[in-house]
Amino acid sequence: MAKRLTERQRLTLKLDVLNDTEVVEVLDYISIMESMRRATALAGSWEDDVVSILANAHENKRARQAFEWESVRRRAERRASNLPVRV
């Protein structure tokens, strides 16, 4: 029974057929894949910590409260301006 090639062995055979320019392109593609993997791994853990710290900061809680008050005030002004004027 014939042994099946692994994916790595297939890749090696395909790389042997490529010219130097094509090998450089494959290496560029691999470096892009690696950098995207690193960026995703770093962003996931680091960003969550920073976001949670900032979200729980006293200043941000106050800012969210002020923003909510301002949006309620604007809605009230809009409703008031849409009411008919009685003379």
PDB file of N, CA, C and O in Angstrom:
ATOM      1  N   MET A   1       0.839  -1.172   0.000  1.00  0.00           N
ATOM      2  CA  MET A   1       0.000   0.000   0.000  1.00  0.00           C
ATOM      3  C   MET A   1       0.889   1.241   0.000  1.00  0.00           C
ATOM      4  O   MET A   1       1.869   1.315   0.742  1.00  0.00           O
ATOM      5  N   ALA A   2       0.540   2.208  -0.834  1.00  0.00           N
ATOM      6  CA  ALA A   2       1.343   3.426  -0.970  1.00  0.00           C
ATOM      7  C   ALA A   2       1.086   4.359   0.195  1.00  0.00           C
ATOM      8  O   ALA A   2      -0.040   4.502   0.672  1.00  0.00           O
ATOM      9  N   LYS A   3       2.148   4.981   0.633  1.00  0.00           N
ATOM     10  CA  LYS A   3       2.020   5.972   1.714  1.00  0.00           C
ATOM     11  C   LYS A   3       1.511   7.275   1.132  1.00  0.00           C
ATOM     12  O   LYS A   3       1.952   7.697   0.063  1.00  0.00           O
ATOM     13  N   ARG A   4       0.589   7.910   1.825  1.00  0.00           N
ATOM     14  CA  ARG A   4       0.072   9.201   1.376  1.00  0.00           C
ATOM     15  C   ARG A   4       1.021  10.296   1.847  1.00  0.00           C
ATOM     16  O   ARG A   4       1.614  10.210   2.922  1.00  0.00           O
ATOM     17  N   LEU A   5       1.150  11.326   1.017  1.00  0.00           N
ATOM     18  CA  LEU A   5       1.989  12.462   1.378  1.00  0.00           C
ATOM     19  C   LEU A   5       1.260  13.337   2.400  1.00  0.00           C
ATOM     20  O   LEU A   5       0.046  13.520   2.323  1.00  0.00           O
ATOM     21  N   THR A   6       2.008  13.863   3.339  1.00  0.00           N
ATOM     22  CA  THR A   6       1.430  14.827   4.269  1.00  0.00           C
ATOM     23  C   THR A   6       1.363  16.183   3.565  1.00  0.00           C
ATOM     24  O   THR A   6       1.964  16.385   2.510  1.00  0.00           O
ATOM     25  N   GLU A   7       0.639  17.076   4.159  1.00  0.00           N
ATOM     26  CA  GLU A   7       0.510  18.426   3.583  1.00  0.00           C
ATOM     27  C   GLU A   7       1.873  19.110   3.503  1.00  0.00           C
ATOM     28  O   GLU A   7       2.153  19.815   2.533  1.00  0.00           O
ATOM     29  N   ARG A   8       2.706  18.914   4.493  1.00  0.00           N
ATOM     30  CA  ARG A   8       4.041  19.515   4.494  1.00  0.00           C
ATOM     31  C   ARG A   8       4.896  18.942   3.361  1.00  0.00           C
ATOM     32  O   ARG A   8       5.649  19.671   2.716  1.00  0.00           O
ATOM     33  N   GLN A   9       4.777  17.649   3.127  1.00  0.00           N
ATOM     34  CA  GLN A   9       5.536  17.038   2.038  1.00  0.00           C
ATOM     35  C   GLN A   9       5.041  17.556   0.687  1.00  0.00           C
ATOM     36  O   GLN A   9       5.843  17.819  -0.209  1.00  0.00           O
ATOM     37  N   ARG A  10       3.733  17.703   0.540  1.00  0.00           N
ATOM     38  CA  ARG A  10       3.190  18.266  -0.708  1.00  0.00           C
ATOM     39  C   ARG A  10       3.705  19.674  -0.930  1.00  0.00           C
ATOM     40  O   ARG A  10       4.060  20.044  -2.050  1.00  0.00           O
ATOM     41  N   LEU A  11       3.748  20.468   0.149  1.00  0.00           N
ATOM     42  CA  LEU A  11       4.247  21.832   0.045  1.00  0.00           C
ATOM     43  C   LEU A  11       5.709  21.838  -0.367  1.00  0.00           C
ATOM     44  O   LEU A  11       6.110  22.648  -1.203  1.00  0.00           O
ATOM     45  N   THR A  12       6.501  20.959   0.199  1.00  0.00           N
ATOM     46  CA  THR A  12       7.922  20.872  -0.160  1.00  0.00           C
ATOM     47  C   THR A  12       8.093  20.551  -1.631  1.00  0.00           C
ATOM     48  O   THR A  12       8.937  21.141  -2.304  1.00  0.00           O
ATOM     49  N   LEU A  13       7.296  19.620  -2.134  1.00  0.00           N
ATOM     50  CA  LEU A  13       7.383  19.263  -3.556  1.00  0.00           C
ATOM     51  C   LEU A  13       6.999  20.439  -4.449  1.00  0.00           C
ATOM     52  O   LEU A  13       7.631  20.676  -5.478  1.00  0.00           O
ATOM     53  N   LYS A  14       5.968  21.170  -4.053  1.00  0.00           N
ATOM     54  CA  LYS A  14       5.541  22.323  -4.845  1.00  0.00           C
ATOM     55  C   LYS A  14       6.587  23.431  -4.799  1.00  0.00           C
ATOM     56  O   LYS A  14       6.819  24.101  -5.805  1.00  0.00           O
ATOM     57  N   LEU A  15       7.224  23.634  -3.643  1.00  0.00           N
ATOM     58  CA  LEU A  15       8.261  24.660  -3.536  1.00  0.00           C
ATOM     59  C   LEU A  15       9.471  24.326  -4.406  1.00  0.00           C
ATOM     60  O   LEU A  15      10.108  25.227  -4.952  1.00  0.00           O
ATOM     61  N   ASP A  16       9.787  23.056  -4.536  1.00  0.00           N
ATOM     62  CA  ASP A  16      10.918  22.649  -5.368  1.00  0.00           C
ATOM     63  C   ASP A  16      10.703  22.995  -6.831  1.00  0.00           C
ATOM     64  O   ASP A  16      11.670  23.188  -7.568  1.00  0.00           O
ATOM     65  N   VAL A  17       9.461  23.077  -7.262  1.00  0.00           N
ATOM     66  CA  VAL A  17       9.148  23.359  -8.667  1.00  0.00           C
ATOM     67  C   VAL A  17       9.161  24.866  -8.956  1.00  0.00           C
ATOM     68  O   VAL A  17       9.364  25.269 -10.102  1.00  0.00           O
ATOM     69  N   LEU A  18       8.947  25.696  -7.938  1.00  0.00           N
ATOM     70  CA  LEU A  18       8.848  27.144  -8.133  1.00  0.00           C
ATOM     71  C   LEU A  18      10.204  27.760  -8.467  1.00  0.00           C
ATOM     72  O   LEU A  18      11.253  27.253  -8.068  1.00  0.00           O
ATOM     73  N   ASN A  19      10.152  28.880  -9.218  1.00  0.00           N
ATOM     74  CA  ASN A  19      11.386  29.631  -9.453  1.00  0.00           C
ATOM     75  C   ASN A  19      11.642  30.558  -8.274  1.00  0.00           C
ATOM     76  O   ASN A  19      10.819  30.641  -7.362  1.00  0.00           O
ATOM     77  N   ASP A  20      12.769  31.253  -8.282  1.00  0.00           N
ATOM     78  CA  ASP A  20      13.170  32.074  -7.136  1.00  0.00           C
ATOM     79  C   ASP A  20      12.178  33.205  -6.843  1.00  0.00           C
ATOM     80  O   ASP A  20      11.897  33.502  -5.682  1.00  0.00           O
ATOM     81  N   THR A  21      11.658  33.824  -7.885  1.00  0.00           N
ATOM     82  CA  THR A  21      10.699  34.913  -7.693  1.00  0.00           C
ATOM     83  C   THR A  21       9.432  34.399  -7.020  1.00  0.00           C
ATOM     84  O   THR A  21       8.893  35.046  -6.122  1.00  0.00           O
ATOM     85  N   GLU A  22       8.962  33.244  -7.452  1.00  0.00           N
ATOM     86  CA  GLU A  22       7.752  32.674  -6.856  1.00  0.00           C
ATOM     87  C   GLU A  22       7.991  32.252  -5.401  1.00  0.00           C
ATOM     88  O   GLU A  22       7.092  32.354  -4.566  1.00  0.00           O
ATOM     89  N   VAL A  23       9.197  31.781  -5.104  1.00  0.00           N
ATOM     90  CA  VAL A  23       9.525  31.417  -3.723  1.00  0.00           C
ATOM     91  C   VAL A  23       9.509  32.662  -2.838  1.00  0.00           C
ATOM     92  O   VAL A  23       9.034  32.610  -1.703  1.00  0.00           O
ATOM     93  N   VAL A  24      10.026  33.780  -3.347  1.00  0.00           N
ATOM     94  CA  VAL A  24      10.014  35.032  -2.587  1.00  0.00           C
ATOM     95  C   VAL A  24       8.573  35.462  -2.325  1.00  0.00           C
ATOM     96  O   VAL A  24       8.257  35.929  -1.231  1.00  0.00           O
ATOM     97  N   GLU A  25       7.699  35.309  -3.315  1.00  0.00           N
ATOM     98  CA  GLU A  25       6.290  35.667  -3.134  1.00  0.00           C
ATOM     99  C   GLU A  25       5.632  34.790  -2.070  1.00  0.00           C
ATOM    100  O   GLU A  25       4.853  35.281  -1.253  1.00  0.00           O
ATOM    101  N   VAL A  26       5.941  33.505  -2.079  1.00  0.00           N
ATOM    102  CA  VAL A  26       5.397  32.594  -1.068  1.00  0.00           C
ATOM    103  C   VAL A  26       5.896  32.993   0.320  1.00  0.00           C
ATOM    104  O   VAL A  26       5.126  32.992   1.281  1.00  0.00           O
ATOM    105  N   LEU A  27       7.173  33.331   0.427  1.00  0.00           N
ATOM    106  CA  LEU A  27       7.724  33.763   1.713  1.00  0.00           C
ATOM    107  C   LEU A  27       7.078  35.058   2.189  1.00  0.00           C
ATOM    108  O   LEU A  27       6.820  35.219   3.382  1.00  0.00           O
ATOM    109  N   ASP A  28       6.816  35.983   1.268  1.00  0.00           N
ATOM    110  CA  ASP A  28       6.115  37.221   1.633  1.00  0.00           C
ATOM    111  C   ASP A  28       4.726  36.911   2.172  1.00  0.00           C
ATOM    112  O   ASP A  28       4.292  37.489   3.168  1.00  0.00           O
ATOM    113  N   TYR A  29       4.038  35.996   1.508  1.00  0.00           N
ATOM    114  CA  TYR A  29       2.699  35.609   1.946  1.00  0.00           C
ATOM    115  C   TYR A  29       2.753  34.993   3.344  1.00  0.00           C
ATOM    116  O   TYR A  29       1.908  35.286   4.190  1.00  0.00           O
ATOM    117  N   ILE A  30       3.729  34.159   3.577  1.00  0.00           N
ATOM    118  CA  ILE A  30       3.880  33.524   4.883  1.00  0.00           C
ATOM    119  C   ILE A  30       4.165  34.573   5.960  1.00  0.00           C
ATOM    120  O   ILE A  30       3.624  34.490   7.063  1.00  0.00           O
ATOM    121  N   SER A  31       5.010  35.556   5.647  1.00  0.00           N
ATOM    122  CA  SER A  31       5.307  36.593   6.639  1.00  0.00           C
ATOM    123  C   SER A  31       4.066  37.423   6.953  1.00  0.00           C
ATOM    124  O   SER A  31       3.877  37.843   8.094  1.00  0.00           O
ATOM    125  N   ILE A  32       3.220  37.664   5.952  1.00  0.00           N
ATOM    126  CA  ILE A  32       1.960  38.378   6.192  1.00  0.00           C
ATOM    127  C   ILE A  32       1.067  37.562   7.116  1.00  0.00           C
ATOM    128  O   ILE A  32       0.472  38.101   8.049  1.00  0.00           O
ATOM    129  N   MET A  33       0.977  36.265   6.854  1.00  0.00           N
ATOM    130  CA  MET A  33       0.164  35.396   7.709  1.00  0.00           C
ATOM    131  C   MET A  33       0.673  35.401   9.144  1.00  0.00           C
ATOM    132  O   MET A  33      -0.119  35.455  10.085  1.00  0.00           O
ATOM    133  N   GLU A  34       1.980  35.346   9.315  1.00  0.00           N
ATOM    134  CA  GLU A  34       2.559  35.343  10.659  1.00  0.00           C
ATOM    135  C   GLU A  34       2.317  36.659  11.382  1.00  0.00           C
ATOM    136  O   GLU A  34       1.992  36.667  12.569  1.00  0.00           O
ATOM    137  N   SER A  35       2.475  37.770  10.671  1.00  0.00           N
ATOM    138  CA  SER A  35       2.263  39.063  11.326  1.00  0.00           C
ATOM    139  C   SER A  35       0.802  39.252  11.706  1.00  0.00           C
ATOM    140  O   SER A  35       0.508  39.832  12.752  1.00  0.00           O
ATOM    141  N   MET A  36      -0.121  38.772  10.873  1.00  0.00           N
ATOM    142  CA  MET A  36      -1.540  38.859  11.214  1.00  0.00           C
ATOM    143  C   MET A  36      -1.856  37.994  12.427  1.00  0.00           C
ATOM    144  O   MET A  36      -2.656  38.386  13.276  1.00  0.00           O
ATOM    145  N   ARG A  37      -1.244  36.836  12.513  1.00  0.00           N
ATOM    146  CA  ARG A  37      -1.462  35.945  13.658  1.00  0.00           C
ATOM    147  C   ARG A  37      -0.942  36.600  14.941  1.00  0.00           C
ATOM    148  O   ARG A  37      -1.600  36.554  15.980  1.00  0.00           O
ATOM    149  N   ARG A  38       0.248  37.212  14.855  1.00  0.00           N
ATOM    150  CA  ARG A  38       0.811  37.887  16.031  1.00  0.00           C
ATOM    151  C   ARG A  38      -0.059  39.062  16.450  1.00  0.00           C
ATOM    152  O   ARG A  38      -0.317  39.256  17.638  1.00  0.00           O
ATOM    153  N   ALA A  39      -0.509  39.844  15.478  1.00  0.00           N
ATOM    154  CA  ALA A  39      -1.336  41.015  15.783  1.00  0.00           C
ATOM    155  C   ALA A  39      -2.644  40.597  16.444  1.00  0.00           C
ATOM    156  O   ALA A  39      -3.103  41.245  17.385  1.00  0.00           O
ATOM    157  N   THR A  40      -3.237  39.528  15.959  1.00  0.00           N
ATOM    158  CA  THR A  40      -4.491  39.055  16.534  1.00  0.00           C
ATOM    159  C   THR A  40      -4.277  38.548  17.950  1.00  0.00           C
ATOM    160  O   THR A  40      -5.084  38.821  18.839  1.00  0.00           O
ATOM    161  N   ALA A  41      -3.201  37.815  18.163  1.00  0.00           N
ATOM    162  CA  ALA A  41      -2.930  37.266  19.493  1.00  0.00           C
ATOM    163  C   ALA A  41      -2.636  38.379  20.492  1.00  0.00           C
ATOM    164  O   ALA A  41      -3.120  38.336  21.623  1.00  0.00           O
ATOM    165  N   LEU A  42      -1.854  39.366  20.093  1.00  0.00           N
ATOM    166  CA  LEU A  42      -1.514  40.463  21.002  1.00  0.00           C
ATOM    167  C   LEU A  42      -2.698  41.372  21.262  1.00  0.00           C
ATOM    168  O   LEU A  42      -2.929  41.783  22.399  1.00  0.00           O
ATOM    169  N   ALA A  43      -3.444  41.686  20.226  1.00  0.00           N
ATOM    170  CA  ALA A  43      -4.572  42.604  20.373  1.00  0.00           C
ATOM    171  C   ALA A  43      -5.642  42.007  21.267  1.00  0.00           C
ATOM    172  O   ALA A  43      -6.253  42.720  22.063  1.00  0.00           O
ATOM    173  N   GLY A  44      -5.875  40.717  21.148  1.00  0.00           N
ATOM    174  CA  GLY A  44      -6.924  40.084  21.934  1.00  0.00           C
ATOM    175  C   GLY A  44      -6.700  40.193  23.420  1.00  0.00           C
ATOM    176  O   GLY A  44      -7.616  40.578  24.148  1.00  0.00           O
ATOM    177  N   SER A  45      -5.530  39.873  23.891  1.00  0.00           N
ATOM    178  CA  SER A  45      -5.287  39.889  25.330  1.00  0.00           C
ATOM    179  C   SER A  45      -5.033  41.296  25.842  1.00  0.00           C
ATOM    180  O   SER A  45      -5.575  41.676  26.880  1.00  0.00           O
ATOM    181  N   TRP A  46      -4.232  42.070  25.148  1.00  0.00           N
ATOM    182  CA  TRP A  46      -3.870  43.407  25.604  1.00  0.00           C
ATOM    183  C   TRP A  46      -5.062  44.338  25.557  1.00  0.00           C
ATOM    184  O   TRP A  46      -5.305  45.086  26.504  1.00  0.00           O
ATOM    185  N   GLU A  47      -5.808  44.301  24.464  1.00  0.00           N
ATOM    186  CA  GLU A  47      -6.917  45.230  24.288  1.00  0.00           C
ATOM    187  C   GLU A  47      -8.007  44.996  25.318  1.00  0.00           C
ATOM    188  O   GLU A  47      -8.580  45.957  25.831  1.00  0.00           O
ATOM    189  N   ASP A  48      -8.303  43.754  25.630  1.00  0.00           N
ATOM    190  CA  ASP A  48      -9.341  43.467  26.608  1.00  0.00           C
ATOM    191  C   ASP A  48      -9.008  44.065  27.968  1.00  0.00           C
ATOM    192  O   ASP A  48      -9.872  44.646  28.625  1.00  0.00           O
ATOM    193  N   ASP A  49      -7.762  43.922  28.387  1.00  0.00           N
ATOM    194  CA  ASP A  49      -7.357  44.465  29.680  1.00  0.00           C
ATOM    195  C   ASP A  49      -7.473  45.985  29.697  1.00  0.00           C
ATOM    196  O   ASP A  49      -8.003  46.570  30.642  1.00  0.00           O
ATOM    197  N   VAL A  50      -6.972  46.611  28.644  1.00  0.00           N
ATOM    198  CA  VAL A  50      -6.999  48.076  28.582  1.00  0.00           C
ATOM    199  C   VAL A  50      -8.435  48.586  28.531  1.00  0.00           C
ATOM    200  O   VAL A  50      -8.789  49.533  29.234  1.00  0.00           O
ATOM    201  N   VAL A  51      -9.251  47.960  27.703  1.00  0.00           N
ATOM    202  CA  VAL A  51     -10.640  48.399  27.571  1.00  0.00           C
ATOM    203  C   VAL A  51     -11.379  48.242  28.891  1.00  0.00           C
ATOM    204  O   VAL A  51     -12.136  49.129  29.286  1.00  0.00           O
ATOM    205  N   SER A  52     -11.171  47.131  29.571  1.00  0.00           N
ATOM    206  CA  SER A  52     -11.882  46.947  30.839  1.00  0.00           C
ATOM    207  C   SER A  52     -11.409  47.939  31.897  1.00  0.00           C
ATOM    208  O   SER A  52     -12.216  48.430  32.686  1.00  0.00           O
ATOM    209  N   ILE A  53     -10.118  48.236  31.924  1.00  0.00           N
ATOM    210  CA  ILE A  53      -9.608  49.220  32.885  1.00  0.00           C
ATOM    211  C   ILE A  53     -10.189  50.596  32.589  1.00  0.00           C
ATOM    212  O   ILE A  53     -10.629  51.305  33.495  1.00  0.00           O
ATOM    213  N   LEU A  54     -10.186  50.970  31.298  1.00  0.00           N
ATOM    214  CA  LEU A  54     -10.715  52.285  30.936  1.00  0.00           C
ATOM    215  C   LEU A  54     -12.220  52.374  31.155  1.00  0.00           C
ATOM    216  O   LEU A  54     -12.725  53.412  31.583  1.00  0.00           O
ATOM    217  N   ALA A  55     -12.930  51.307  30.868  1.00  0.00           N
ATOM    218  CA  ALA A  55     -14.386  51.331  31.031  1.00  0.00           C
ATOM    219  C   ALA A  55     -14.779  51.491  32.484  1.00  0.00           C
ATOM    220  O   ALA A  55     -15.812  52.090  32.785  1.00  0.00           O
ATOM    221  N   ASN A  56     -13.973  50.966  33.387  1.00  0.00           N
ATOM    222  CA  ASN A  56     -14.297  51.060  34.805  1.00  0.00           C
ATOM    223  C   ASN A  56     -13.705  52.288  35.480  1.00  0.00           C
ATOM    224  O   ASN A  56     -13.916  52.500  36.674  1.00  0.00           O
ATOM    225  N   ALA A  57     -12.979  53.087  34.741  1.00  0.00           N
ATOM    226  CA  ALA A  57     -12.374  54.286  35.322  1.00  0.00           C
ATOM    227  C   ALA A  57     -13.469  55.287  35.701  1.00  0.00           C
ATOM    228  O   ALA A  57     -14.474  55.420  35.003  1.00  0.00           O
ATOM    229  N   HIS A  58     -13.260  55.975  36.800  1.00  0.00           N
ATOM    230  CA  HIS A  58     -14.239  56.933  37.328  1.00  0.00           C
ATOM    231  C   HIS A  58     -14.573  58.019  36.296  1.00  0.00           C
ATOM    232  O   HIS A  58     -15.734  58.393  36.132  1.00  0.00           O
ATOM    233  N   GLU A  59     -13.552  58.515  35.610  1.00  0.00           N
ATOM    234  CA  GLU A  59     -13.767  59.580  34.632  1.00  0.00           C
ATOM    235  C   GLU A  59     -14.659  59.105  33.489  1.00  0.00           C
ATOM    236  O   GLU A  59     -15.506  59.859  33.010  1.00  0.00           O
ATOM    237  N   ASN A  60     -14.475  57.864  33.052  1.00  0.00           N
ATOM    238  CA  ASN A  60     -15.288  57.358  31.952  1.00  0.00           C
ATOM    239  C   ASN A  60     -16.727  57.114  32.377  1.00  0.00           C
ATOM    240  O   ASN A  60     -17.650  57.308  31.585  1.00  0.00           O
ATOM    241  N   LYS A  61     -16.925  56.692  33.615  1.00  0.00           N
ATOM    242  CA  LYS A  61     -18.293  56.542  34.100  1.00  0.00           C
ATOM    243  C   LYS A  61     -18.995  57.892  34.131  1.00  0.00           C
ATOM    244  O   LYS A  61     -20.160  58.004  33.748  1.00  0.00           O
ATOM    245  N   ARG A  62     -18.277  58.920  34.592  1.00  0.00           N
ATOM    246  CA  ARG A  62     -18.854  60.267  34.615  1.00  0.00           C
ATOM    247  C   ARG A  62     -19.123  60.762  33.195  1.00  0.00           C
ATOM    248  O   ARG A  62     -20.149  61.394  32.944  1.00  0.00           O
ATOM    249  N   ALA A  63     -18.213  60.479  32.269  1.00  0.00           N
ATOM    250  CA  ALA A  63     -18.390  60.920  30.885  1.00  0.00           C
ATOM    251  C   ALA A  63     -19.605  60.241  30.257  1.00  0.00           C
ATOM    252  O   ALA A  63     -20.366  60.887  29.537  1.00  0.00           O
ATOM    253  N   ARG A  64     -19.799  58.945  30.519  1.00  0.00           N
ATOM    254  CA  ARG A  64     -20.973  58.241  29.988  1.00  0.00           C
ATOM    255  C   ARG A  64     -22.255  58.832  30.561  1.00  0.00           C
ATOM    256  O   ARG A  64     -23.248  58.980  29.849  1.00  0.00           O
ATOM    257  N   GLN A  65     -22.232  59.167  31.842  1.00  0.00           N
ATOM    258  CA  GLN A  65     -23.398  59.763  32.482  1.00  0.00           C
ATOM    259  C   GLN A  65     -23.703  61.130  31.869  1.00  0.00           C
ATOM    260  O   GLN A  65     -24.859  61.431  31.571  1.00  0.00           O
ATOM    261  N   ALA A  66     -22.685  61.950  31.682  1.00  0.00           N
ATOM    262  CA  ALA A  66     -22.879  63.273  31.078  1.00  0.00           C
ATOM    263  C   ALA A  66     -23.390  63.147  29.647  1.00  0.00           C
ATOM    264  O   ALA A  66     -24.251  63.919  29.224  1.00  0.00           O
ATOM    265  N   PHE A  67     -22.870  62.186  28.907  1.00  0.00           N
ATOM    266  CA  PHE A  67     -23.327  61.978  27.534  1.00  0.00           C
ATOM    267  C   PHE A  67     -24.799  61.584  27.523  1.00  0.00           C
ATOM    268  O   PHE A  67     -25.568  62.074  26.697  1.00  0.00           O
ATOM    269  N   GLU A  68     -25.187  60.708  28.430  1.00  0.00           N
ATOM    270  CA  GLU A  68     -26.579  60.285  28.494  1.00  0.00           C
ATOM    271  C   GLU A  68     -27.484  61.461  28.847  1.00  0.00           C
ATOM    272  O   GLU A  68     -28.546  61.624  28.247  1.00  0.00           O
ATOM    273  N   TRP A  69     -27.081  62.269  29.799  1.00  0.00           N
ATOM    274  CA  TRP A  69     -27.868  63.452  30.147  1.00  0.00           C
ATOM    275  C   TRP A  69     -28.016  64.391  28.960  1.00  0.00           C
ATOM    276  O   TRP A  69     -29.099  64.918  28.706  1.00  0.00           O
ATOM    277  N   GLU A  70     -26.929  64.597  28.238  1.00  0.00           N
ATOM    278  CA  GLU A  70     -26.961  65.483  27.073  1.00  0.00           C
ATOM    279  C   GLU A  70     -27.888  64.943  25.995  1.00  0.00           C
ATOM    280  O   GLU A  70     -28.629  65.710  25.381  1.00  0.00           O
ATOM    281  N   SER A  71     -27.859  63.652  25.756  1.00  0.00           N
ATOM    282  CA  SER A  71     -28.744  63.087  24.731  1.00  0.00           C
ATOM    283  C   SER A  71     -30.206  63.191  25.153  1.00  0.00           C
ATOM    284  O   SER A  71     -31.072  63.430  24.311  1.00  0.00           O
ATOM    285  N   VAL A  72     -30.496  63.016  26.439  1.00  0.00           N
ATOM    286  CA  VAL A  72     -31.876  63.173  26.925  1.00  0.00           C
ATOM    287  C   VAL A  72     -32.311  64.630  26.774  1.00  0.00           C
ATOM    288  O   VAL A  72     -33.441  64.898  26.366  1.00  0.00           O
ATOM    289  N   ARG A  73     -31.427  65.569  27.098  1.00  0.00           N
ATOM    290  CA  ARG A  73     -31.747  66.993  26.959  1.00  0.00           C
ATOM    291  C   ARG A  73     -32.050  67.345  25.511  1.00  0.00           C
ATOM    292  O   ARG A  73     -33.005  68.071  25.232  1.00  0.00           O
ATOM    293  N   ARG A  74     -31.243  66.834  24.589  1.00  0.00           N
ATOM    294  CA  ARG A  74     -31.463  67.132  23.166  1.00  0.00           C
ATOM    295  C   ARG A  74     -32.788  66.555  22.671  1.00  0.00           C
ATOM    296  O   ARG A  74     -33.504  67.199  21.905  1.00  0.00           O
ATOM    297  N   ARG A  75     -33.108  65.340  23.110  1.00  0.00           N
ATOM    298  CA  ARG A  75     -34.394  64.755  22.715  1.00  0.00           C
ATOM    299  C   ARG A  75     -35.551  65.595  23.242  1.00  0.00           C
ATOM    300  O   ARG A  75     -36.533  65.821  22.535  1.00  0.00           O
ATOM    301  N   ALA A  76     -35.435  66.052  24.473  1.00  0.00           N
ATOM    302  CA  ALA A  76     -36.494  66.886  25.054  1.00  0.00           C
ATOM    303  C   ALA A  76     -36.629  68.197  24.286  1.00  0.00           C
ATOM    304  O   ALA A  76     -37.741  68.662  24.040  1.00  0.00           O
ATOM    305  N   GLU A  77     -35.500  68.793  23.907  1.00  0.00           N
ATOM    306  CA  GLU A  77     -35.557  70.033  23.117  1.00  0.00           C
ATOM    307  C   GLU A  77     -36.203  69.788  21.764  1.00  0.00           C
ATOM    308  O   GLU A  77     -36.997  70.606  21.300  1.00  0.00           O
ATOM    309  N   ARG A  78     -35.874  68.676  21.129  1.00  0.00           N
ATOM    310  CA  ARG A  78     -36.461  68.360  19.830  1.00  0.00           C
ATOM    311  C   ARG A  78     -37.965  68.181  19.946  1.00  0.00           C
ATOM    312  O   ARG A  78     -38.721  68.687  19.117  1.00  0.00           O
ATOM    313  N   ARG A  79     -38.405  67.452  20.986  1.00  0.00           N
ATOM    314  CA  ARG A  79     -39.839  67.275  21.186  1.00  0.00           C
ATOM    315  C   ARG A  79     -40.524  68.601  21.453  1.00  0.00           C
ATOM    316  O   ARG A  79     -41.616  68.850  20.942  1.00  0.00           O
ATOM    317  N   ALA A  80     -39.898  69.452  22.244  1.00  0.00           N
ATOM    318  CA  ALA A  80     -40.474  70.755  22.571  1.00  0.00           C
ATOM    319  C   ALA A  80     -40.568  71.626  21.336  1.00  0.00           C
ATOM    320  O   ALA A  80     -41.533  72.377  21.189  1.00  0.00           O
ATOM    321  N   SER A  81     -39.603  71.549  20.452  1.00  0.00           N
ATOM    322  CA  SER A  81     -39.642  72.394  19.246  1.00  0.00           C
ATOM    323  C   SER A  81     -40.669  71.889  18.240  1.00  0.00           C
ATOM    324  O   SER A  81     -41.098  72.643  17.367  1.00  0.00           O
ATOM    325  N   ASN A  82     -41.068  70.627  18.351  1.00  0.00           N
ATOM    326  CA  ASN A  82     -42.053  70.077  17.428  1.00  0.00           C
ATOM    327  C   ASN A  82     -43.498  70.316  17.900  1.00  0.00           C
ATOM    328  O   ASN A  82     -44.438  70.077  17.142  1.00  0.00           O
ATOM    329  N   LEU A  83     -43.683  70.784  19.141  1.00  0.00           N
ATOM    330  CA  LEU A  83     -45.025  71.061  19.647  1.00  0.00           C
ATOM    331  C   LEU A  83     -45.597  72.308  18.970  1.00  0.00           C
ATOM    332  O   LEU A  83     -44.856  73.253  18.700  1.00  0.00           O
ATOM    333  N   PRO A  84     -46.920  72.325  18.691  1.00  0.00           N
ATOM    334  CA  PRO A  84     -47.493  73.518  18.105  1.00  0.00           C
ATOM    335  C   PRO A  84     -47.525  74.674  19.106  1.00  0.00           C
ATOM    336  O   PRO A  84     -47.733  74.478  20.303  1.00  0.00           O
ATOM    337  N   VAL A  85     -47.319  75.859  18.592  1.00  0.00           N
ATOM    338  CA  VAL A  85     -47.273  77.066  19.439  1.00  0.00           C
ATOM    339  C   VAL A  85     -48.697  77.601  19.577  1.00  0.00           C
ATOM    340  O   VAL A  85     -49.379  77.818  18.575  1.00  0.00           O
ATOM    341  N   ARG A  86     -49.153  77.817  20.830  1.00  0.00           N
ATOM    342  CA  ARG A  86     -50.492  78.384  21.072  1.00  0.00           C
ATOM    343  C   ARG A  86     -50.347  79.849  21.438  1.00  0.00           C
ATOM    344  O   ARG A  86     -49.486  80.238  22.228  1.00  0.00           O
ATOM    345  N   VAL A  87     -51.177  80.612  20.866  1.00  0.00           N
ATOM    346  CA  VAL A  87     -51.133  82.050  21.154  1.00  0.00           C
ATOM    347  C   VAL A  87     -52.390  82.473  21.865  1.00  0.00           C
ATOM    348  O   VAL A  87     -52.546  83.649  22.195  1.00  0.00           O
TER     349      VAL A  87
END
